[in-house]
Amino acid sequence: MHYRTPPLADEVIDRLFSALVLKYGAPFLDRWRDLDLAVVKGDWARELAGFANNLEAIRWGLDHLPEKPPTVMDFKRCCQGARDTSPYAIEHNPNLRGPTQAEAAALASLGKPPANKDPLRWAREVLARHESGTRKATQTALRMAREALAAGSTLTENP
């Protein structure tokens, strides 16, 4: 089987197994009684590789363990619950409620510039901070700010 991401670090797997042994005791280790534990840990490391950049999901999985000692696939499902943002998961979550009127109004206003606000304020601030030395901007940020201000001034001159 080909894995695109490298397996989880041995240290992560060792700590995970320690936590699972503390939680379940011998029944957890008995699952692999006749197997080489290094091979089992290697399998877990490969199966959980997708969480290498999201160890919070592993922590979440440890906080949401099933009653019986999990297999690697069981534990992977526990971890996926931490980042399950699919519409199905949201739609069928009985703990979610619809937005209040105030929340709906706030959501509707997202992406709209506030009335009577300067839409180029960010560009002016980038240049001002850079010129004052309080925060140096990258060349790309400076170029973008200058281009935005130049484009903005031509828009206001030619409505």
C-alpha positions as CSV (number, residue, x, y, z in Angstrom):
1,M,0.0,0.0,0.0
2,H,1.4,3.4,-0.9
3,Y,1.0,6.3,1.6
4,R,1.4,9.8,0.4
5,T,2.3,11.3,3.7
6,P,5.1,10.0,6.0
7,P,3.9,8.0,9.0
8,L,3.4,9.6,12.4
9,A,6.6,9.9,14.4
10,D,7.4,6.9,16.7
11,E,7.3,9.2,19.7
12,V,3.7,10.2,18.9
13,I,2.7,6.5,18.4
14,D,4.5,5.5,21.7
15,R,2.7,8.2,23.6
16,L,-0.6,7.2,22.0
17,F,-0.2,3.6,22.9
18,S,0.8,4.6,26.5
19,A,-2.4,6.6,26.8
20,L,-4.5,3.7,25.4
21,V,-2.9,1.2,27.7
22,L,-3.6,3.5,30.6
23,K,-7.2,3.8,29.5
24,Y,-7.9,0.1,28.6
25,G,-5.2,-1.8,30.3
26,A,-4.4,-5.4,29.2
27,P,-7.5,-5.7,26.9
28,F,-5.9,-3.1,24.6
29,L,-2.6,-5.0,24.3
30,D,-4.3,-8.4,24.2
31,R,-5.7,-7.4,20.7
32,W,-2.1,-7.9,19.4
33,R,-0.9,-10.6,21.7
34,D,0.4,-12.9,18.9
35,L,1.8,-10.0,16.8
36,D,5.0,-8.1,16.8
37,L,4.1,-4.8,18.6
38,A,6.6,-2.9,16.5
39,V,4.7,-4.0,13.3
40,V,1.3,-3.0,14.9
41,K,2.7,0.4,15.9
42,G,4.1,0.9,12.4
43,D,0.6,0.2,11.0
44,W,-0.9,2.7,13.3
45,A,1.7,5.3,12.3
46,R,0.9,4.8,8.6
47,E,-2.9,4.8,9.1
48,L,-2.8,7.9,11.2
49,A,-0.3,9.8,9.0
50,G,-3.0,12.2,7.8
51,F,-3.0,13.7,11.3
52,A,0.7,14.5,11.4
53,N,-0.1,18.2,11.0
54,N,-3.1,18.1,13.2
55,L,-2.1,16.4,16.5
56,E,-5.2,18.1,18.1
57,A,-7.3,15.6,16.2
58,I,-5.3,12.8,18.0
59,R,-5.9,14.5,21.3
60,W,-9.6,14.9,20.4
61,G,-9.7,11.2,19.5
62,L,-8.3,10.3,22.9
63,D,-11.0,12.3,24.6
64,H,-13.7,10.5,22.6
65,L,-12.7,6.9,22.9
66,P,-15.2,4.0,22.6
67,E,-15.9,1.8,25.6
68,K,-14.0,-1.1,24.1
69,P,-10.3,-0.9,23.0
70,P,-10.1,0.5,19.5
71,T,-8.5,-0.9,16.4
72,V,-6.5,1.6,14.4
73,M,-9.6,2.1,12.1
74,D,-11.8,2.7,15.1
75,F,-9.3,5.3,16.5
76,K,-9.0,6.9,13.1
77,R,-12.7,7.5,13.0
78,C,-12.6,9.0,16.5
79,C,-9.9,11.4,15.3
80,Q,-11.9,12.3,12.1
81,G,-14.7,13.4,14.3
82,A,-12.5,16.3,15.3
83,R,-12.4,17.7,11.8
84,D,-15.6,16.4,10.3
85,T,-17.0,19.4,8.6
86,S,-19.0,17.7,5.9
87,P,-22.5,19.0,5.3
88,Y,-23.9,15.5,6.3
89,A,-22.2,15.7,9.7
90,I,-23.6,19.2,10.4
91,E,-27.0,18.5,9.0
92,H,-27.5,15.4,11.2
93,N,-26.0,16.8,14.4
94,P,-28.9,17.0,16.9
95,N,-26.9,19.5,19.1
96,L,-26.8,22.2,16.4
97,R,-29.5,24.9,16.2
98,G,-30.2,27.4,13.5
99,P,-28.9,30.9,13.7
100,T,-30.8,33.5,15.6
101,Q,-32.1,36.6,13.8
102,A,-29.1,38.6,15.0
103,E,-26.7,35.9,14.0
104,A,-28.3,35.6,10.6
105,A,-28.0,39.3,10.1
106,A,-24.4,39.2,11.1
107,L,-23.7,36.3,8.6
108,A,-25.5,38.2,5.8
109,S,-23.3,41.2,6.3
110,L,-20.1,39.2,6.0
111,G,-18.1,40.0,3.0
112,K,-19.8,43.4,2.6
113,P,-17.6,46.4,3.4
114,P,-19.0,48.4,6.3
115,A,-20.8,51.5,5.3
116,N,-18.9,54.8,5.4
117,K,-15.6,52.9,5.8
118,D,-12.4,53.4,3.8
119,P,-11.9,50.2,1.8
120,L,-8.3,51.1,1.2
121,R,-7.5,51.6,4.9
122,W,-5.5,48.4,5.0
123,A,-3.2,49.7,2.2
124,R,-2.7,53.0,3.9
125,E,-1.9,51.3,7.2
126,V,0.6,48.9,5.6
127,L,2.5,51.8,4.0
128,A,2.3,54.0,7.2
129,R,3.6,51.2,9.4
130,H,6.4,50.4,7.0
131,E,7.4,54.0,6.6
132,S,7.3,54.7,10.3
133,G,9.4,51.6,11.0
134,T,6.9,50.1,13.4
135,R,6.5,47.1,11.2
136,K,8.4,46.5,8.0
137,A,6.4,45.1,5.1
138,T,7.5,42.7,2.5
139,Q,8.1,44.0,-1.0
140,T,5.0,42.1,-2.2
141,A,2.9,43.7,0.5
142,L,4.2,47.1,-0.4
143,R,3.6,46.6,-4.1
144,M,0.0,45.4,-3.4
145,A,-0.7,48.3,-1.1
146,R,0.6,50.8,-3.7
147,E,-1.3,49.2,-6.5
148,A,-4.5,49.2,-4.5
149,L,-4.1,52.8,-3.7
150,A,-3.4,53.7,-7.3
151,A,-6.3,51.7,-8.5
152,G,-8.6,53.2,-5.9
153,S,-7.6,56.8,-6.8
154,T,-8.4,56.2,-10.5
155,L,-11.8,54.7,-9.5
156,T,-12.7,57.7,-7.4
157,E,-11.6,60.1,-10.2
158,N,-13.7,58.3,-12.9
159,P,-16.9,57.1,-11.3
